[in-house]
Amino acid sequence: MEKISAYVTEKAKSELKPYTYDGKVGDNDVLIKVSHCGVCQSDIHLVDGDWGDVYPCIAGHEIIGTVDRTGEKVKTVKIGDKVGVGWQCNSCNNCEYCENEEETFCKENQPTCVEHFGGFAQKVISNERFVIPIPETMDSAKTAPLLCAGITVYTPLKRYVKKGDKVAIIGIGGLGHLAIQFAKKMGCSVTAISRSKDKELESKEFGADNFITSEPKPDSFDLIINTTHISPDMNMYMASIKPKGTFVQVGISETSLDVDPGLLIGGNKSVAGSGIGSPKMIKEMIKFAQKNNVYAKVEVLPMSNINEALNKTRMNEARYRIVLENK
């Protein structure tokens, strides 16, 4: 067993406190010494009880660190390697989805910080299949958010767009500022949509060609990605999508998406959802990000300032991701 120091939430909306637990490193597991961990909105939902009673909870799933120890059967990484772990840390490894490298759909999908202790800690344990090699040249703090926020927007962009397409990103926050960068580097024309006029300059620095706070024009976009946790005016946005275009929801909203079927049928349009991405997709994204200089804009705080980091994220004060650092 490995003694692991961490920060735990014991009940909804309570401050995180220091905590030590015994972690078991199995034959196919990797023990990672955490250097950096991003603070995602999903972490807020977990510690605040929005997603049910998951306590005691050690959140954190945008993890960068170094391999500290490996199980006897681990072959893909070695002690000292720089690696990352995202939302998922294990699966059954033998169902049709795991065999086709689509592990996110596995019925035994194991989240890194639900019924498992995550990255708000000195160390974390993951099955080797979900441990992603990270090039030494990539900035760890700026890369950590790619493990969740980055892959969440990269996956639908990879699936739905081609060079020259017109893409709109709703919500310019932790996910949105990365979506702009990825879409631009894929050769798309990018429009940022936000209620905050003060984000226009930075949106264009990230690569947005246009910035709007008002209703988009009809037949404007091949793809719209909604990165917010709000259900938008779907009829307005479906009207702004070109025929055969797609609206993708990646933020979990509290209310359903209300769509006029006529707007779907008339232009053969689609509404889709997209989650994270498989280890294979994450590895591809990391290579793309390194080649195209795609990184998160971050504010780095010591891991000991975790409650401050959570509060700033709750208050929407992060520009654009807070990353916790172990020194």
N, C-alpha and C positions, 0 to 999 in steps of 0.2 A: 504493500500500500504506500501511496505517496501523500504526505501532508501538504495540502494546498491552501494557501492564504487567499482570501477573496473578500468581496463585499456582497452582503446578502440583504434581500428584502424578505421580512418575515410576515408582513401583512400589507394589504393594499394601502398605497399612498404613504407608507412609513419611510423614514430616512433609511438609507442603506448603512449597514454597520459592518465592521470587520468580522470575519468568520473564517474558521478553519475546518476543512473536511478531509476525509481519507479518500483519495482517488485511486481507483484500480486501473492499471495499464494492462490491457489484455494482449494476447499474442499478436493481434492485428492492429493494435492501437499505437498512437504516437502521443507522447507527452511533450507539450509545447510550452516553452517559457515565453509568456506574453510580453511583447515590448510596447504594442499599441492596440487599442480597441476603440472603434468608433461608437458613437451614441446614436442609435437609430430610433425613429419614432416607434418601431415595434417594441423596443426595450421599454419605452414609456408605457405602452399599453400593458406590457407584462407586469411591471412593478406597481402600476396603479390599479391593477385588478380588472382592467377592461376586458380581458380575455379569460376571466374566471380565476378560480383558486389554484394557483400554480406554486404555492409557497411550501417551503422556503425556496426563493428564486435568486439565482445568480445569473443575471442577464448578460448581454454582450455577445455579439456574433459577427462583428467586422474586425477580425483578429489578424494581426501580424506578429510573428515571433520567430524563435529559433527552436529547432528540435533539441529537446533535453534528454529524452530517452525513447527507445523504441521497443515494441514487443518482439518476441522471438521470430515471428513470421513476417515482419515488415521488410519489404524489399525496395520500396519506391523512394524512401528518404533515409538520410543518415544523421547522426548527431552533429549539430552545428549548422545544418541547412536552414536557410531563411524560408519560411513558409507562411501560408495564410489559411484561415478557416472562415467559412461564411455561415449562413443560417442552418445548413444541414451538416451533421457530423457522422451519420451512419444510415444504413438501410439494410434490407435483408440480404442483398448481394446475390440473390439467385432467382428472382422473379423475372417476368418478361421485360419489365422496365429496366431493372438493374442490368440485365444481360444486353439490353440495347443502349446502354449508357444514358438512360433517362431516369436516373435515380430519384428525381424530385417527385415522380408519380408513384413511387413504391408505397404500398399500404403500411409498411413498417418504417417509413421515413422518420428519422430521429432528429428533431431540431436541436441545435447546439445549446439552447438555453430554456427548453421546456422539458421537464422531467429529466433534465441533464444540466450540469452546472457549466455556465458559459465563461465569457472572456473578461468580465469585470473581476479580474483575479491576477495572481502572479503566474499561474499556469493553467492550462486547459488540456483536456484529453479528447482525441478524435480518432475514429477509424482512419487508417491510412488512405483509403479511397477518396476521402474528402479533404485531405491535406494537400494544398496547392503550392507548388514551388513558386517562389517569388524571386525575380532577379535581384541581385545585390545592389544594382545601380538604381533601382526604383526607391524613391523616398517612402519610408515605411508609414509615416503619419498620413501622407497624402494618398497612399495606396490602400490603406485599411478600408475606407468606405467603399471601395470598388467591390469588396467581397459580398456586399449585400445591395447597397444603393446602386452601385455600378452595374452589377449583373441583372438587377431587376429591370433596368431600362435597356441594357444592351440586348437582352434576349428578344423582346418584341421588335426592336430595330433590325436585328439580324434576320428575323423571320419575315418582316413585312416590307422593308424598303429596298430600293435599288438607287444607284447613283442618279441624281437629277430629280428625285422625288421631292415633293414639298411636304414638310413635316411640321406639325405644331406641337408644342410642349406646354401643357397646362400646369402651372405651379412651378415657380423657380426657387426650389429649396434644395434639400440634400439630394433628392433624386433628379429634379429638373435641371440643375446646373450641370450634372453629368450627362443627362440625355441630350442637352444642347451640344455639348462637346462631341459625343459619339456620333450624333446625326450629322454634324458638320463634317467630321472627319470621314464619314461614309460617302460624302459627296452630295448631301442633300441641301436644299434651301430650307432654312429653319426659322420658324416664327415662335417667339416666346410669348405666352399669354399669362398675365399676372394681374392681380388686383392692386399690386404695389408698384406705383409709378417709379419709385426710387430704385427699383431693380433694373431699370432699362439699360443704364450704362454698363453694369456688370454683365447683364445678359448678352450684350453685344460683344463684350470682351471675351465671353465664353464661346462666341461664334454665331450668335443669333443674327440673322439678316434683318429681321423685323421684330418689333415689340409692340404688342397691343394690350390695352386694358378694356377695350370695348368689344362689341359683338363682331365676330369675324365675318367676312364677306362669303356669300354662297359659292360653292364649288371651288374652294381655295386649296384644299389639302388632300394628299394621298393617304396620310396617316396622322391621327391625333393620338397622343399619349397623355392620359390624365394621371399625373403623379400625386394629386392631392387626395385627401381623405374625405372629400366632399362629393356628393352626387350632383353633377352640374345640370344645366338646362340642356338635356340631350337633344331635343328637337332643334335647338339653335345650332348645336355642334354637328348634328347629322346633316343639316342643310349645308354646312360649310365643307363637308367632305365630298370629294369628287365621286362620280360613279366608279364602283368597284373598290372604293376606299374603305378604310378600317378605323374604327375608334377602339383604343385599347385602354382598359382600366387596370392600373397597377397599384393604386392605393385602396385600402379596405375602408369603404364608407359605411356609415351607420344606416343609411337608407338605400333602397333599391334604385337601379337605373331605370327610368321611365322613358321608353322609346316608342314613338309612333311607328307601327309596322309599315305604314305606307312609305315612310322615308327610307326604310330598309329595302323594301321590294322595288321601289321605283328606280333606284340606282344600283341594285345588286350590292348594297353596302353591308358591312359587317360590324358587329360589336363583339369584342373579345376581351378576355382577361389574360393576364400573364403574371406569373410569379417570379421565382428566382431563376436559377439555371443549374444544369448538371455540372459536375466537376469538369467534364470535357469542355463545356461551354465557358466555364470560368477560366480555364487555362487559355482558351482561345482569346477571351476578352483581355486577359493580362498581357498577352503578346501584342494585341492590337493597341492597348493603352500605352505600352512601352514604346512601340514604334511611332505612335502618333502623339505622344506627349499629353495623354489624357489623365488628369489627376483631379482629386477633390480639392476644393478650397477649404482649408481647415483652420480651426482654432485649437491649439494643443494645450491641454491642462494635465497636471499630475493626476494619477489614478486616485490619490487621496482626496482630490477635489470632486469626487464623483457626484455628490449631491448637488453641488453648484452646477455641474455639467447637465444633470438631468433637469434641473429647474430652468436653465437657459433654453434647453430644448423644448420644454413644455411651453415656455413663453414665446416661442418662435423667434428667439434672439440669436440662434446659431447662424453664422454666415460662413460656409454653408453646411458645415459638419463640425461638431466638436469631437475631438479624438483624445482619449485618455492615454497617458504614457506612464509606463513603469520605468523608474530610473534605478 
